[in-house]
Amino acid sequence: MIFRSKQAHEKKYMIDGFEILLSADHKLPEYQKNFPMYDRIVPTLGRLADIHNARYGGGYIVDVGANVGDTLAAIIKHTTDTVVCVEPVPEYYNLLQENINKMGPKYSSRVAAINAFVGHEDSGNYSFLKEHGTAHMIKTDRESAIPTVSLVNGLKYCGVTVAEVDLIKVDTDGFDAQCIMSLGAELERFNPVLFWEMLIEKDEQYKSYNSLISYLNSSGYQVFFIFDNYGNMLIKTDADGVRNINEYVLRFQHGNSARTFFYTDILAVKDDIPAYETVIREYLSNYC
């Protein structure tokens, strides 16, 4: 357990009854004040995980890019699953551990944390550019102290297999495709619910995300719910629909269109189970 005084570069924020510590430049309070739907889908993800667990068996949610535990605080009361939090940035990982401890044993006993970067294990070394309470990964020639692991091996470290995972949430600022595709052939055999951020700032990211969609489609994922970065749902569609939205966002980036939003969040499932859509519609109905 970590004991230390609160630092000047930290601030407190309440999420679903938990008081958590954020880095001082974290934008979550500002965004949720100005955009009422921002990150409010997170409790719904917990409900989706429980639906998956009841239907297929599982018991775990994986939060890649867990930051200081803001997603954890928003989801833990809305699921019976254990949450595996993966965060590579040491500063955020330390705050994550402190926030887990502050939750008390009722909830902290259902959390595991890993300090690692998830991607292709042969993809090289990375450093972090921290900005606005998050971090962008940058390739470097220097050997990193933070290990790069595939998602499969990261789960093994916690004694978890992909077969036991109900839902995977990924928010790694442009490296989400690499992270999810590190599951390899495991997604052909299993069907966790997937939720990730699709941030397209470069042509390379556009190509990477389209490769991800092809990978998911060939692995059996047929249904995609697309949300804008403010948390509002755009469309329920198939793989081609996601590619079309990616082209739409790319035209923003190239300066060829007025920007209506900045990135998308994608929820992907293999089976079009009515219960999934029911809880998503319940979430949306809170803002109609």
C-alpha angles and dihedrals in degrees: 000000000000118000118185140127120267110269126225090244092064135077135188125244132177118231119176093329096317121112105214133180118242128187109262093251095048110132099203096101091048094045094048091048093051099034111039095197096048109128090342092124091073097093087051089057088059090054091048090052091053091049089052091047093052092049103038107010124246129133105202139089117195119209109192112191090024093171109188095338102273092136090045092054091049096047109034096081092049099057140046091216128108111247121224109202119200118190126162102190109090095212092053093040091056091051089046091056091047092050091049091053091049091058091071129233095291089070105016089061087066096054133084123184132203127190100213145108113244118217142091105331092223094050096101135240129322139199129195132248106197118207134155094355096309136078134233117214116234126188115241138180091226118096109253124227088213111080122232111223135173114248089247092056093042089058091046088057087063093043092252129131127205087247088067096051119103099177138009120200117190127189110162103140101251100340095084094107093053090048097051094042089055084078086077116180093350091090091061089064101036136040115210117170108256127210121176144155117252105205112176113186099137136037089243090060091049090054092044093053092047088052087052092053091051090048092050094045092051088049091057104267106142106158125065128181110199122204128183119237090265091063099256118131116242103182148332107233149140131264093282090054090056091051090051091052089049090055089049091054092045090058088058090053092051091052094244098121141030109266116246097173137357107230141343137243115217128206112195130188134171097217124049093227112179091220090062093055092043094061091043090053090048089055092050093046089064088069102041 
